Amino acid sequence: MTVIPVRPTEPLPLVAEPADPTDTPGTPHLRLDVTRAVRRYRLLARLFGRDAVHYAVKANPHPDLVLALAAAGCHFDVASPGEVAVALAARADPGRLLYSNPVKRRDDVASAATLRVRRFVADSASEVVKISHAAPGAEVLIRLATSGLGSDWPLSGKFGCAVEDLVTLLGLAADRGLDPVGIAFHVGSQQRDPGRWEPPIAEAARAWREAATVGVPLRVLDVGGGFPADHEGEHPRLVTYRDVIVAALDRHFGRVRPELVIEPGRGLVGDAGWVVSEVLGVSWRAGRRWVYLDVGVYTGLVETLGESIRYRLDTTQVGGPCGPVVLAGPTCDSVDVLYEQNPVHLPLSLGEGDRVVFRSAGAYTSSYSTVGFNGFSPLPTVLGPVPSAGRS
């Protein structure tokens, strides 16, 4: 077997750790607390089982974070050659990586298989056939579509097969010489309703039993991510999510419980980071106060599009009256507006040079930042502690 050398992707920009985040020279940046992320992993491992937890590397692929999680025993959900490389550079077991992207380049599947990655996700007949050619004998999970209802960032529509196609695709995988090990689904990111796991678990259980009757025994159920960070609004504690999921497994699978997989991204690293920004200017437009920051949609805050993810904010101005503001980023693109339809309330004294902190921003910020749109540099990362955020 030819083994391709693994070269990790370039680390995200890193600056020296400051004594106090609000005094850090240079904004914007993501301050990332790797220790806090590892503690969240250990909580998830206690709740769901150590082998169940596969960190979604796309949420934040910083090499120091992935290395610390791997050392703690975490497995990984990867979706590209770059994420495979980051995980393997951290000495993750390639046999425990879950390549969860349902549509992949054929060469990427073959390269991953050469590196001993053996578990892939598909949601169509063409993808099953592709995997059978590029990674003969590989394990395959078929992804089931879900509604995404109850989540702040739905993942419905683009991926997932209809429930009536599950058994057909599992059978096709077996016919093509693959090992159809189970079913995967995702109920949407920042899912606030634990009950949303029940319908796909019930559908998976029915397909599980039907597959067994046609000689395709299954063993793995991947219930995805969706576990929340402490953004604006209420959500249950993680233990509630665990209890609801376990109860649904008991109801629909009975004593023959599947091997469980979860894919936390935001729910593992979200509360371990905050984005520190600086006010560039304040102006009034049509009777509304606008605050412009040096961070925006293109420098890490993509999830504010449609005001889907609403971060909790702090500022260096404390006390005194607050009022509504439209919050905007630094680029010349008119899309670069964070909160306008539902303005945030910030101190009236806020002005140029003051700091604005986006809490629970450890996930999907540095990894979403562009490489230099409008000449603005990618969001750098500072390693260091952040205060506790919300409930776990």
BARO-251450 format. One record per residue (C-alpha): x, z, y; residue in three letters. Coordinates in steps of 0.001 Angstrom, whole numbers, padded with zeros to 6 digits, always signed. Layout:
REM residues N
XZYAla ...
END
This chain:
REM residues 392
+000000+000000+000000Met +001271-000922+003447Thr +000993+001937+005911Val +000706+000991+009577Ile +002572+003446+011842Pro +000215+005481+013987Val +000892+005416+017700Arg -001376+007704+019682Pro -003015+006326+022775Thr -001425+007252+026077Glu -002259+010852+027018Pro -004646+011314+029886Leu -002909+012070+033185Pro -001788+015693+033230Leu -000682+017868+036141Val +000849+021323+036157Ala -001429+024292+035569Glu -002442+026057+038807Pro -002946+029760+039338Ala -006464+029273+040709Asp -008603+026167+040189Pro -009956+026199+043724Thr -006377+026256+045091Asp -005149+023354+042958Thr -003407+020697+045034Pro -004731+017256+044379Gly -008324+016324+043668Thr -010256+015156+041852Pro -009246+016491+038446His -010721+017837+035262Leu -009635+021370+034468Arg -009773+021725+030676Leu -009673+025003+028758Asp -008513+024071+025250Val -008771+027677+024070Thr -012436+027834+025058Arg -013132+024596+023191Ala -011486+025988+020056Val -013627+029112+020335Arg -016751+026938+020511Arg -015577+025022+017446Tyr -015195+028292+015553Arg -018724+029320+016535Leu -020092+025986+015310Leu -018093+026351+012096Ala -019585+029814+011505Arg -023094+028513+012119Leu -022956+025237+010178Phe -019945+025577+007871Gly -016356+024629+008559Arg -016454+021326+006689Asp -019622+020249+008495Ala -018097+020094+011980Val -016724+016683+013016His -015769+016718+016710Tyr -016850+013511+018486Ala -013501+012429+019907Val -015156+010140+022477Lys -016352+013204+024393Ala -012790+014075+025386Asn -009817+012581+023501Pro -007086+014586+025241His -004269+014884+022665Pro -003751+018613+023298Asp -007434+019280+022641Leu -007528+017198+019457Val -004307+018806+018219Leu -005666+022319+018774Ala -008953+021501+017044Leu -007164+019939+014074Ala -004950+023020+013760Ala -008104+025170+013727Ala -009511+023140+010816Gly -011874+020788+012631Cys -012708+017337+011273His -013369+014346+013529Phe -015963+011694+014315Asp -014149+008550+015502Val -015460+005239+016790Ala -012439+003026+017528Ser -008812+002408+016537Pro -007672+004479+019525Gly -009676+007488+018382Glu -008404+007080+014829Val -004864+007099+016215Ala -005441+010236+018297Val -006894+012087+015294Ala -004126+011032+012918Leu -001447+011877+015489Ala -002929+015411+015415Ala -002400+015424+011626Arg -006088+015190+010813Ala -006878+014269+007213Asp -007821+010549+007296Pro -010056+011070+004291Gly -012195+013464+006360Arg -012564+011176+009388Leu -016040+009751+009928Leu -015933+006279+011507Tyr -019383+006517+013046Ser -019650+003392+015181Asn -022398+001378+013428Pro -021010-001998+014598Val -017262-002518+014349Lys -014678-005267+014554Arg -013823-006422+011032Arg -010079-006046+011647Asp -010612-002477+012884Asp -012401-001559+009662Val -009563-003046+007616Ala -006893-001258+009678Ser -008707+002077+009367Ala -008993+001590+005608Ala -005246+000888+005426Thr -004730+004241+007143Leu -006846+005853+004362Arg -010025+006276+006424Val -012758+006024+003805Arg -016075+006965+005404Arg -017954+004500+007623Phe -021424+004232+009176Val -023575+001081+009201Ala -027131+000279+010236Asp -027582-003363+009193Ser -027050-005657+006223Ala -024361-007631+008051Ser -022369-004469+008731Glu -022640-003341+005111Val -021299-006710+003956Val -018516-006558+006566Lys -017385-003137+005349Ile -017472-004295+001727Ser -015033-007098+002612His -012760-005096+004925Ala -012744-001736+003096Ala -013692-002322-000559Pro -015048+000775-002279Gly -015421+002735+000971Ala -018036+005431+001482Glu -020965+004373+003672Val -023703+006246+005499Leu -026709+004317+006791Ile -027816+005288+010285Arg -031504+005921+010894Leu -033060+005199+014292Ala -034591+008096+016255Thr -036699+008266+019403Ser -034250+010236+021568Gly -037163+012184+023021Leu -036186+015592+024401Gly -032626+014569+025260Ser -031159+014128+028734Asp -029042+011153+027568Trp -031018+009277+024871Pro -029144+007207+022286Leu -032145+005291+020961Ser -032633+001544+020896Gly -029086+000270+020412Lys -028356+001695+016952Phe -030193+002768+013821Gly -032345+001052+011226Cys -036050+001555+010606Ala -036907+004178+008012Val -038368+001539+005694Glu -034975-000221+005577Asp -032913+002817+004582Leu -033181+002459+000828Val -032715-001324+000965Thr -029446-000940+002878Leu -028244+001873+000612Leu -028956-000323-002395Gly -027126-003252-000792Leu -024085-001024-000246Ala -024094-000080-003916Ala -024494-003722-004963Asp -021501-004671-002794Arg -019260-002143-004526Gly -019372+000480-001786Leu -020175+004150-002272Asp -023453+004834-000404Pro -023028+008559+000148Val -025835+009322+002573Gly -027789+008981+005779Ile -026852+009581+009430Ala -028866+009920+012646Phe -028517+011165+016234His -031351+012747+018226Val -029791+012090+021665Gly -027161+013827+023771Ser -027981+017104+025542Gln -031007+017541+023284Gln -033037+020468+024597Arg -035605+020599+021792Asp -034262+021747+018395Pro -037515+020585+016823Gly -036412+016965+017326Arg -034190+017257+014235Trp -037185+017801+011938Glu -038707+014266+011870Pro -035470+012435+010933Pro -034604+015133+008380Ile -038036+014621+006796Ala -037579+010831+006788Glu -034102+011148+005319Ala -035385+013421+002535Ala -038056+010908+001557Arg -035501+008089+001458Ala -033137+010397-000477Trp -035684+010824-003261Arg -036584+007141-003319Glu -032918+006135-003497Ala -032417+008422-006486Ala -035235+006669-008362Thr -033447+003313-008025Val -030093+004692-009150Gly -028495+005427-005768Val -027840+009181-005645Pro -026924+010477-002173Leu -024974+013573-001156Arg -024241+013548+002636Val -026624+014060+005563Leu -025123+013563+009014Asp -027462+015110+011609Val -025307+013950+014512Gly -024627+015679+017787Gly -026955+016558+020646Gly -026009+020227+020976Phe -026098+021086+024668Pro -023693+022197+027350Ala -024777+024493+030162Asp -026119+021871+032563His -029049+022443+034910Glu -032214+023467+033115Gly -032926+025621+030096Glu -031939+025151+026476His -031932+027430+023421Pro -028856+029129+022026Arg -026799+027333+019388Leu -027980+029734+016698Val -031542+028536+017333Thr -030504+024947+016679Tyr -028842+026050+013450Arg -031915+028002+012346Asp -034299+025101+013036Val -032077+022570+011245Ile -031582+024837+008216Val -035315+025528+008021Ala -036022+021779+008100Ala -033465+021193+005330Leu -035102+023912+003240Asp -038567+022443+003780Arg -037706+018855+003005His -034771+019038+000585Phe -035573+022272-001213Gly -032855+023700-003427Arg -030920+020417-003675Val -029233+020659-000282Arg -027079+017764+000992Pro -023533+018093+002239Glu -024131+018608+005964Leu -022224+016854+008765Val -022621+017500+012495Ile -020924+015573+015309Glu -020694+017860+018367Pro -019081+016385+021463Gly -020688+017814+024586Arg -021745+020907+022635Gly -018123+021645+021723Leu -016066+020724+024782Val -018601+020464+027619Gly -018437+024094+028727Asp -014644+024099+028385Ala -014077+022047+031520Gly -014995+021606+035132Trp -014358+018785+037568Val -012844+019898+040865Val -013481+017593+043834Ser -013061+017584+047593Glu -015486+016668+050360Val -014401+013473+052137Leu -017088+013547+054765Gly -020612+014553+055734Val -023079+012323+057570Ser -026768+012028+058383Trp -028693+008928+057355Arg -032416+008501+058007Ala -032794+012232+058417Gly -030937+013131+055210Arg -027591+014862+054895Arg -025086+012925+052778Trp -021983+014553+051290Val -019269+012190+050072Tyr -016826+013432+047421Leu -013539+012092+046082Asp -015116+011941+042609Val -018055+009805+041574Gly -019668+007528+039027Val -016520+005471+038489Tyr -014129+008425+038352Thr -015780+010343+035541Gly -019381+011142+036464Leu -021081+008148+034828Val -023702+010409+033277Glu -025185+011105+036702Thr -026575+007556+036600Leu -030339+007902+036760Gly -029617+011590+037445Glu -029707+012049+033676Ser -027068+014790+033518Ile -027314+017339+036306Arg -024245+019524+036538Tyr -024262+023049+037925Arg -022269+023060+041184Leu -020090+025569+042988Asp -018381+025224+046363Thr -015647+027010+048275Thr -018228+027739+050970Gln -020099+030880+049939Val -022886+032709+051729Gly -024948+031310+054555Gly -027932+028982+054377Pro -028140+025996+052043Cys -030043+022739+052340Gly -030665+019514+050421Pro -027951+016861+050323Val -027521+013442+048806Val -024269+013589+046821Leu -022181+010421+046651Ala -018821+009261+045322Gly -015857+007655+047089Pro -016064+003958+046151Thr -017578+001128+048148Cys -020192+000447+045472Asp -023722+001494+046433Ser -024339+002553+042805Val -021786+005324+043333Asp -024432+007901+044268Val -024745+010985+042067Leu -027931+012752+043158Tyr -030395+011190+045612Glu -033910+011213+044160Gln -033599+014929+043445Asn -031060+016154+046003Pro -028874+019173+045329Val -028795+022174+047641His -025384+022962+049087Leu -024212+025167+051992Pro -024993+023791+055439Leu -021455+024756+056452Ser -019915+022436+053828Leu -017471+020041+055471Gly -014454+017812+055034Glu -011769+019396+052869Gly -014053+021877+051104Asp -014114+021921+047313Arg -017114+021143+045079Val -016851+022102+041402Val -018922+020481+038643Phe -019271+023069+035893Arg -019576+022304+032172Ser -017955+018917+032748Ala -015431+018939+029907Gly -017230+016154+028018Ala -017690+012512+028987Tyr -015836+012730+032292Thr -012142+011947+031840Ser -013046+009615+028965Ser -015583+007753+031140Tyr -013297+007424+034164Ser -012322+003841+034998Thr -008696+002753+034986Val -008784+002104+038715Gly -011995+000642+040106Phe -011730+000123+043859Asn -008135+001351+043624Gly -009053+004930+042720Phe -006912+006440+039981Ser -008346+007684+036678Pro -009445+011318+036593Leu -006407+013453+035659Pro -006573+016562+033492Thr -005224+020025+034270Val -004915+022392+031309Leu -005928+025954+032054Gly -008685+028559+031699Pro -012173+028187+033107Val -014781+030940+033436Pro -017431+031436+030791Ser -020347+029040+031139Ala -023865+029934+030140Gly -025038+030816+026660Arg -023471+029865+023347Ser 
END
